[in-house]
Amino acid sequence: MSQNAQSQMAQVDDATPPGDGDAGNELEARDDQANGDAGDELEVHTDEADDEIEVAAPQDAANTGADAASAGAGQGDDPDPNTHFVFEHKIFAVPGAYFSRPGGGPRAVLNVPLGDVWGAIPLQTLAKEFHIPVESKDSKLLETVKAGLNFVQEIRPGDCIPKEILDGSASWTVEKRHYVAARMRLILGLVSWLTGNEQSAVEAAELERMAEDPEIKKRAQEAFAEAAETLGLGRDNKEKVVDLVDNMARELSYIEALREYYSEVNMIFQKLGVLSSVYARDQSFKEILGRMRTLMKRPVDQYNNEFEMLDAQTGEVISVLKNFDKQVSYIRKVRDQLHQTTLVWTDVVTQWHGQEAIKDQAVEILMRDTYSFLARNFLVEQRWTMGV
């Protein structure tokens, strides 16, 4: 480790921790001799517990899955280096160390405890200061860490590599209701194909009720048999169609969980609309709310369009079953893209969940915090071209 890095460590040990939750008080120890290299720095912060989301929260499940896999590996044999983050350098053996992306940004760091504060070392600086060769196993594993943080919020040495990287499956879990809703959408699609009646959009709660409807169950059996014939399996082999539907429902259950999660994001957007009326006579908040809705509209529209496109792509159930593998690849791609963005919204969704759209000091603080979040993550860049 260089003298500059050692000097940074000494500065960190003497630092006092910032106030809880105050990003503006975040301490940062920098190497003044780094010749302007922004990567050659060590950030310091306090450890803050992640808030839990009461609705189906894919990002929480992702972390739980990684922790469970890591714990399971520790109970028996040593973790398999082919499926786990097994590092060789001693820096990764520091108790409590973990990887993350501060603030949901693009830069991955290794967080290490340094007394009463935490040091956040950018991975590029880490490799340089601790002399980790580019072609080494640890160096390659750090690249996997960067990819893995697309799917989980934190990675600890010894954790299981996210399943999205290993085999394409999801590393987070869903509830039974999500599977029921996904399976019911497929069954309704088959029934619609059989009867020739166009399928209308159905809410998840209604899908759960319909799953127990005897008449729909009867129609489903007819649709399974006819689909088996159409797929060249033979009418007597409808169980093969049932298996295909069940397997596809497992893939789509993750989409249902994400659909439920993003309903909370949509709800925030709707609450901002209500608050615009509540604060109509307050010019300051009226302007803030107008900017917030403008910033939020683009990502909300984008998320809704993703679900609409996927629903259209998977609406023709016979075609989906005929092209099973191709459809699974498409669904997983959309699933991963949507899931990655949940990591950005975690804190905001938690703060707004259950919050009434009323005139209140707590709501005003929340609006300001949300405005900062939207400006930080969704500000549209405008480029002006001078006329000749």
Secondary structure, DSSP 8 states (H G I E B T S, - for coil): --HHHHHHHHHHHT-----TT-GGG-EEEE-TTSTT-TTSEEEEE--------SS--HHHHHHHHHHHHHHHHHHSS---TTTB----SGGGGSTT-EEE-GGG-S--EEEEEETTEEEEEEHHHHHHHTT--TTSHHHHHHHHHHHHTTT-SEE-TT-B--HHHHTSS-SS---HHHHHHHHHHHHHHHHHHHH--------HHHHHHHTT-HHHHHHHHHHHHHHHHHTTS-GGGHHHHHHHHHHHHHHHHHHHHHHHHHHHHHHHHHHHHHHHHHTTT-HHHHHHHHHHHHHHHHHHHHHHHHHHHHHHHHHSHHHHHHTHHHHHHHHHHHHHHHHHHHHHHHHHHHHHTT---SS-HHHHHHHHHHHHHHHHHH----------
